Amino acid sequence: MFEEYFQKKEPLSDEQIAALLSERQLRVIESFANGDTVPGISTEIGYAVDTIKDDCRRIYEVLEVNTQAGAVGKALRMGLVA
């Protein structure tokens, strides 16, 4: 019974991870890679700052990182941004 709970799961592929992110979230990562800030991204794409912050939390969760720099680095390694 407990064995099933503790079994290791296969890690997601880069494509599966990318599919978990919305187009807006991918745009946020790309903007971060270009040095933009949350308020700047908010103004640029026309969403509230809190919406962009929510996107950041989701990005960090999906990419399993804790910082903006970590998200950009992982996204670059995965080929999500150029």
Secondary structure, 3 states (H helix, E strand, C coil): CHHHHHCCCCCCCHHHHHHCCCHHHHHHHHHHHCCCCHHHHHHHHCCCHHHHHHHHHHHHHHHCCCCHHHHHHHHHHHCCCC
